[in-house]
Amino acid sequence: MDASQHRFYQRMNASGHGSHANTPLAGPSKNKQFARNQHLSAMLERHEALIGQTKRSQFRRDPVAAIAPYLSVFLAFAMGGLAAIIALFVRFQLAGQVTSPLSPDVELTLDIVFAIAIAFMLREVVSLSAVKRMGAQFAGILLAIVTMHNVVHAMPEPFARLFSPAWVSNVQATTDAGTLQFRGHSFQL
């Protein structure tokens, strides 16, 4: 082997890309750069472990963070109820009539469809997770639809201002207080 080949192999060995015996090295070379990268990787792992412990311990200590999932379910349930009331108001304004010529099944379906559409819009305004809280919203919608007449019986003045006095009179005449109204049938609470 001549001198130039010997210098070439020495440079290759120094850089970690070759060996004197023309056999490739397995894995990275153990030079200064490799050692520095190993040290940085170890530091990052320790840092991430420390940050992970801090986040978990902060979550346990923060009382608001502990009840936030329950609050979001309650908010979704309340938004479903509000959406049902808005849907009834919209349907009343669109129909312009106190009594509806539709069957109770069609009325219930229309109320639910309007309420779901309104709940979707409210969910977008509040940035509530759509999939996780959809069941709570739907439960709020159903509960509001089947029990809203009880609230009308208890507080007729606000509903008379919101809807109309004739609408309140019709609801009070056609339903009983303390009942659930579902598909035209009344169930005592």
Residue pairs with C-beta under 8 A, 6 or more apart in sequence:
9 18
9 19
9 20
10 20
12 18
12 19
13 19
13 20
15 29
15 31
16 25
16 28
16 29
16 30
16 31
16 34
17 25
17 29
18 24
18 25
19 25
28 34
58 65
59 65
59 66
60 66
72 128
72 129
72 132
72 133
73 133
73 136
74 136
75 126
75 128
75 133
76 123
76 128
76 133
76 134
76 136
76 137
76 140
77 136
77 137
77 139
77 140
77 143
78 140
79 119
79 122
79 123
79 126
79 128
79 137
79 140
80 115
80 119
80 136
80 137
80 138
80 139
80 140
80 141
80 142
80 143
80 144
81 140
81 141
81 143
81 144
82 122
82 140
82 144
83 115
83 116
83 118
83 119
83 122
83 137
83 140
83 141
83 144
84 111
84 115
84 140
84 141
84 142
84 144
84 145
84 148
85 144
85 148
86 115
86 118
87 111
87 112
87 114
87 115
87 117
87 118
87 141
88 111
88 114
88 145
88 148
89 162
89 163
90 114
90 118
91 110
91 111
91 114
92 163
92 164
92 167
98 164
98 166
98 167
98 169
98 170
99 170
100 107
102 110
103 184
104 183
104 184
104 185
105 183
105 184
108 145
108 182
108 183
111 145
112 141
112 142
112 145
115 141
115 144
115 145
116 138
116 141
119 137
119 138
119 141
120 130
123 130
123 133
123 137
146 180
146 181
146 182
147 180
147 181
149 171
149 175
149 177
149 179
149 181
150 177
150 178
150 179
151 159
152 159
152 168
152 171
152 172
152 175
153 171
153 172
153 175
153 177
154 177
156 168
156 172
159 167
159 168
159 171
160 167
160 168
175 181
175 186
176 186
178 188
178 189
179 186
179 187
179 188
179 189
180 186
180 187
180 189
